[in-house]
Amino acid sequence: WAATRALLPAFERWPQAADRLWWGAAAGFDGIAQAWVDRGRRMLSRGRVVVTDRLHGAILAAQMGIPTVALDSSYGKVHASMVERLCDTGLVQVADGPDHAAALARDLLSDAD
């Protein structure tokens, strides 16, 4: 991350350098992405049930086997994407709103106990 950030001012001053040296900046992208996924896994694994309005949060929690309640975004991205498929696994339920999400999460927690 630090190396990538250090190259940005040079790329802004000399765009032709960016064309030639982009690989130097890109070399750190996989490590940065993995660090974010690891951070997400640590965060999600702290709970017994996940309530999220983020598509990637729902996908990651389901991959980890954590029961998940997904709230849809204002434009339907979560529902229109993978959540329908994830619902078939029994790990993800879609809530109509915050109150419904809280009720579903309570039901999931009581089922787990």
C-alpha positions as CSV (number, residue, x, y, z in Angstrom):
1,W,0.0,0.0,0.0
2,A,2.7,2.4,1.0
3,A,4.6,1.7,-2.3
4,T,1.5,2.3,-4.4
5,R,0.7,5.5,-2.6
6,A,4.3,6.7,-3.0
7,L,4.0,6.3,-6.8
8,L,0.8,8.3,-7.2
9,P,2.3,11.8,-7.2
10,A,4.8,10.8,-9.8
11,F,2.1,9.3,-12.0
12,E,0.1,12.5,-11.7
13,R,3.1,14.6,-12.8
14,W,4.2,12.3,-15.5
15,P,1.3,10.3,-17.1
16,Q,3.7,8.6,-19.5
17,A,5.6,7.2,-16.5
18,A,2.3,5.7,-15.3
19,D,1.9,4.0,-18.6
20,R,5.3,2.3,-18.2
21,L,5.3,1.7,-14.5
22,W,1.7,0.8,-13.7
23,W,2.9,-2.8,-13.0
24,G,4.9,-1.5,-10.0
25,A,1.7,0.0,-8.5
26,A,-0.4,-3.0,-9.4
27,A,2.0,-5.5,-7.8
28,G,0.6,-4.6,-4.4
29,F,-3.1,-4.8,-5.3
30,D,-3.5,-8.6,-4.6
31,G,-2.0,-8.1,-1.1
32,I,-4.2,-5.2,-0.4
33,A,-7.3,-7.0,-1.6
34,Q,-6.4,-10.1,0.5
35,A,-5.9,-7.9,3.6
36,W,-9.4,-6.4,3.1
37,V,-11.0,-9.9,2.8
38,D,-9.1,-11.1,5.9
39,R,-10.3,-8.0,7.8
40,G,-13.9,-8.7,6.7
41,R,-13.6,-12.4,7.8
42,R,-12.3,-11.4,11.2
43,M,-15.2,-8.9,11.6
44,L,-17.9,-11.2,10.4
45,S,-16.6,-14.2,12.5
46,R,-17.2,-12.2,15.8
47,G,-21.0,-12.7,15.6
48,R,-23.3,-15.6,15.4
49,V,-25.6,-13.9,12.9
50,V,-24.8,-11.2,10.4
51,V,-27.2,-8.4,9.4
52,T,-25.9,-6.5,6.4
53,D,-27.0,-4.3,3.5
54,R,-23.8,-5.0,1.7
55,L,-23.7,-7.6,-1.1
56,H,-20.1,-8.7,-0.4
57,G,-20.8,-8.9,3.3
58,A,-23.7,-11.3,2.6
59,I,-21.6,-13.4,0.2
60,L,-18.6,-13.6,2.5
61,A,-20.7,-14.5,5.5
62,A,-22.6,-17.2,3.6
63,Q,-19.2,-18.6,2.4
64,M,-18.2,-18.8,6.0
65,G,-21.4,-20.6,7.0
66,I,-22.7,-17.8,9.1
67,P,-26.5,-17.2,9.1
68,T,-27.1,-13.9,7.4
69,V,-30.0,-11.4,7.1
70,A,-29.6,-9.2,4.1
71,L,-31.3,-5.8,3.7
72,D,-31.6,-4.6,0.2
73,S,-30.0,-1.4,-1.1
74,S,-32.3,1.4,-2.2
75,Y,-31.8,0.4,-5.9
76,G,-32.2,-3.4,-5.3
77,K,-28.6,-4.4,-5.9
78,V,-28.4,-7.0,-3.1
79,H,-31.6,-8.8,-4.1
80,A,-31.0,-8.6,-7.8
81,S,-27.5,-10.1,-7.5
82,M,-26.5,-13.2,-5.6
83,V,-28.8,-13.1,-2.6
84,E,-31.5,-15.0,-4.4
85,R,-29.0,-17.8,-5.1
86,L,-27.7,-17.6,-1.5
87,C,-31.2,-17.9,-0.1
88,D,-31.3,-21.4,-1.6
89,T,-28.5,-22.4,0.8
90,G,-30.7,-21.5,3.8
91,L,-27.9,-19.3,5.2
92,V,-29.3,-16.0,3.8
93,Q,-32.7,-14.5,4.4
94,V,-33.8,-11.2,2.8
95,A,-35.5,-8.6,5.1
96,D,-37.9,-6.0,4.0
97,G,-36.6,-3.4,6.4
98,P,-34.7,-2.8,9.6
99,D,-37.5,-4.1,11.9
100,H,-37.9,-7.2,9.8
101,A,-34.2,-7.7,9.8
102,A,-34.0,-7.5,13.6
103,A,-36.9,-10.0,13.9
104,L,-35.2,-12.4,11.5
105,A,-31.9,-12.1,13.3
106,R,-33.6,-12.8,16.7
107,D,-35.2,-15.9,15.2
108,L,-31.9,-17.1,13.9
109,L,-30.3,-16.5,17.3
110,S,-33.0,-18.4,19.1
111,D,-32.8,-21.3,16.6
112,A,-29.0,-21.5,17.3
113,D,-29.5,-21.7,21.1
